[in-house]
């Protein structure tokens, strides 16, 4: 698959695609491991396993971008990773392969996944056992429910005569068990035999004959408790999505995102153009953008591509900038402290050009200053101070 023909969208949309598809594949993975285990979504470990599987494609998408296997703005790559990350990790997908070192982490994760699956099954079994014990306690203390249970079991049990013999054998030990003990043992026998006789319908039969309430039947047998838990989790996720959506409308936050994209070494041409355009727009409305651009110029190992992009943004949008004189004096002048002398020389020319476009009065010595690799910190600091004294 040629990723170059893919639509190129902002990375946050592509990560969202991976996340949404990750939810689907994670649900499939959990269901494959736990099957139709009733109440599996009620345990914290199930959700922990679910979100762990969800994070795998996100981490893989980030890693493939870091290793230049894909661009994190490629929609096709996002879909491919979100749906087929297992094939990519296993190496069975010819077009796209994960770095070899990733396999080191897969075996420990598989072992952890298997261990937590056992814990989930044990926890569900314990909870089901507790439900059974509470129900039996209710039946033992209510003669009417006991009689109803006995009647429904006798109807559905294959050999009611043998079952009646078993109940009589339990009653024969009344002197040892006592009345409550006999009722408890008989109720356990009836209940377990009903489970075996009608494994799919026994809870419905208990509800039909009034042995359990309608609420208990819906909550436990019909899985409303699992749905309620899922709704709570989805509500939390939806709330998080709303917060993220609100953050995407915050100019200050979004501008920092595009600053990061501008400085990303392996971004696509379309994404770099998008970042330059948006930052140019924000430069006119968000004062912090000018500050951030100036700080980025002083970053260690700044690439020529990023430095030229910042210069282009400043020149193209300078007339739209709010308080451009203050931005030049207070923020861009400090950027002359950058390490690279060639970049410093280009920035000096840019500052002279911007100041002249604002009809600022520049001392001749400052305007004619030619940065050199031999300039020491004191020399540069002196020129920075002169720039801060420039007036309109």
Secondary structure, 3 states (H helix, E strand, C coil): CCHHHCCECCHHHHHHHHHHHHHHHHHHHHHHHHCCCCCHHHCHHHHHHHHHHHHHHHHHHHHHHHCCCCCCCEHHHHHHHHHHHHHHHHCCCCCCCCCHHHHHHHHHHHHHHHHHHHHHHHHHHHHHHHHHHHHHHHHHCCHHHHHHHHHHHHHHCCCHHHHHHHHHHHHCCHHHHHHHHHHHHHHHHHHHHHHHHCCCCHHHHHHHCCCCCHHHHHHHHCCHHHHHHHHHHHHHHHHHHHHHHHHHCCHHHHHHHHHHHHHCCCCCHHHHHHHHHHHHHHHCCCHHHHHHHHHHHCCCCCCHHHHHHHHHHHHHHHHHCCCHHHHHHHHHHHHHHCCCHHHHHHHHHHHHHHHHHCCCECCHHHHCCCCCCCCCHHHHHHHHHHHHCCEC
